[in-house]
Amino acid sequence: MGAIGFNHVNVSVADIDAAVAFYEDVLGLERIPSINSTAPGAWFRVGDAQLHLTERGGPGPEVHHFAVTVDDFATVYDRAVERDALDDTFGAALYEFPDGAVQLYLRDPSGNLLECDWPDVTTLPARIRERVTTREERVGVAQTGEAAAATLFPERD
């Protein structure tokens, strides 16, 4: 007995309309029907799971975040740059894992931190690849021992 997968993540937002526009424009998420509730909300399909937004006000948490795998990293990156949404809370907005996977950190209009993941840095356009750094290069944290085998995409193993 145990959890077998993620169903949804719920994120509190300050302005539902601004949040909906961000997630539709930057991530290209598909809006799906949601329940009526005491607070305005919106639901999106994210692969086999869902993202639920609920208007509750207040700033997003500083480091708590959720991550999504995207199918067009360059477009997400460009749209995030256009919105000035890149976030360097962890020292940089773009990181490469030891296995070549890439993390992109963004802030939505409510201040929520999200991570967009891509499996292979070598497939990114050079203009983006040149901005990618490692944690060791940026913040002096080496990935040694078991950490050197960490991956965002275990299905590749």
C-alpha positions in Angstrom: 0.0 0.0 0.0 1.3 3.5 -0.8 1.2 6.5 -3.1 1.3 5.5 -6.8 1.6 8.9 -8.4 0.8 12.6 -8.2 -2.8 13.6 -8.9 -2.5 17.3 -8.5 -0.7 20.2 -6.9 -2.6 23.2 -5.5 -1.0 26.6 -5.5 -2.3 29.7 -3.8 -2.3 32.8 -6.0 -3.0 36.5 -5.3 -4.8 37.2 -8.6 -6.4 34.3 -10.4 -6.6 36.1 -13.7 -2.9 37.0 -13.7 -2.0 33.5 -12.7 -4.2 31.9 -15.4 -2.6 34.1 -18.0 0.9 33.2 -16.8 0.4 29.5 -16.8 -1.4 29.5 -20.2 1.2 31.8 -21.8 4.5 30.7 -20.3 3.8 26.9 -19.9 1.1 26.5 -22.5 -1.1 24.6 -20.0 -4.6 23.5 -21.0 -7.3 24.7 -18.7 -9.8 22.0 -17.7 -13.1 22.2 -15.8 -12.8 22.9 -12.0 -15.3 22.7 -9.1 -17.1 25.7 -7.7 -15.5 26.7 -4.4 -15.5 29.6 -1.9 -12.5 31.1 -3.6 -11.9 31.7 -7.3 -9.8 29.0 -8.9 -8.6 27.3 -12.1 -7.5 23.8 -13.0 -5.0 22.8 -15.7 -3.9 19.5 -17.2 -0.2 18.7 -16.8 0.4 15.4 -18.4 -1.4 12.8 -16.4 -1.7 15.1 -13.4 -3.2 18.5 -12.7 -2.3 22.0 -11.4 -4.9 23.7 -9.3 -4.8 27.4 -8.7 -6.8 29.0 -5.9 -7.0 32.7 -5.2 -6.1 33.2 -1.6 -3.9 36.3 -1.6 -0.5 36.8 0.1 3.0 36.2 -1.3 4.3 32.9 -2.5 6.7 31.0 -0.4 10.4 31.7 -0.9 11.8 28.3 -1.7 8.9 25.8 -1.7 8.2 24.9 -5.3 6.8 22.4 -7.7 8.4 21.1 -10.9 7.1 20.3 -14.3 8.7 18.7 -17.4 8.2 20.8 -20.5 8.1 19.7 -24.1 9.6 22.9 -25.6 12.2 24.3 -23.2 13.3 27.2 -25.5 9.8 28.6 -25.8 9.2 28.4 -22.1 12.5 30.1 -21.5 11.8 32.8 -24.0 8.3 33.5 -22.6 9.7 33.6 -19.0 12.4 36.1 -20.1 9.7 38.3 -21.8 7.8 38.4 -18.5 10.9 38.9 -16.4 10.0 35.7 -14.5 13.4 34.0 -14.2 14.4 33.4 -10.6 17.8 33.0 -9.0 16.8 32.1 -5.4 19.2 29.1 -5.6 22.0 31.2 -7.1 21.0 31.0 -10.7 17.9 30.5 -12.8 19.4 27.7 -15.0 21.2 24.6 -13.6 22.6 21.5 -15.2 22.5 18.2 -13.4 25.5 15.8 -13.6 23.4 13.6 -16.0 22.8 16.6 -18.3 19.2 17.4 -17.3 18.4 21.1 -16.9 16.4 23.0 -14.3 14.8 26.4 -15.0 13.5 28.4 -12.0 10.6 30.9 -12.5 8.3 33.0 -10.3 4.7 33.4 -11.2 2.9 36.7 -10.8 2.0 35.8 -7.1 5.6 35.0 -6.3 5.3 31.2 -6.4 8.5 29.4 -7.3 8.3 26.8 -10.0 10.8 24.7 -11.8 10.8 23.6 -15.4 12.8 20.5 -16.3 14.4 19.4 -19.5 16.2 16.0 -20.0 19.3 17.0 -22.1 21.3 20.2 -22.1 23.0 19.3 -25.4 19.6 19.6 -27.2 19.1 23.2 -26.2 19.9 26.2 -28.5 23.4 27.6 -27.9 21.9 30.9 -26.7 20.3 29.1 -23.8 23.0 26.5 -23.2 25.6 29.3 -22.6 23.5 30.6 -19.7 23.3 27.2 -18.0 25.6 26.6 -15.0 26.2 23.8 -12.5 25.7 24.2 -8.8 29.5 23.7 -8.3 30.2 26.6 -10.7 27.6 29.0 -9.2 27.4 28.3 -5.5 30.4 26.0 -4.8 28.3 22.9 -4.1 30.0 19.8 -5.6 28.0 16.8 -6.7 30.1 13.9 -5.4 29.3 10.4 -4.3 25.7 9.5 -4.5 24.8 13.1 -5.4 26.6 12.7 -8.7 24.0 10.0 -9.7 21.0 12.2 -8.9 18.6 12.6 -11.8 15.2 14.2 -12.5 14.5 11.6 -15.1 15.0 8.1 -13.5 13.1 6.4 -16.3 16.2 7.0 -18.4 18.2 4.6 -16.2 
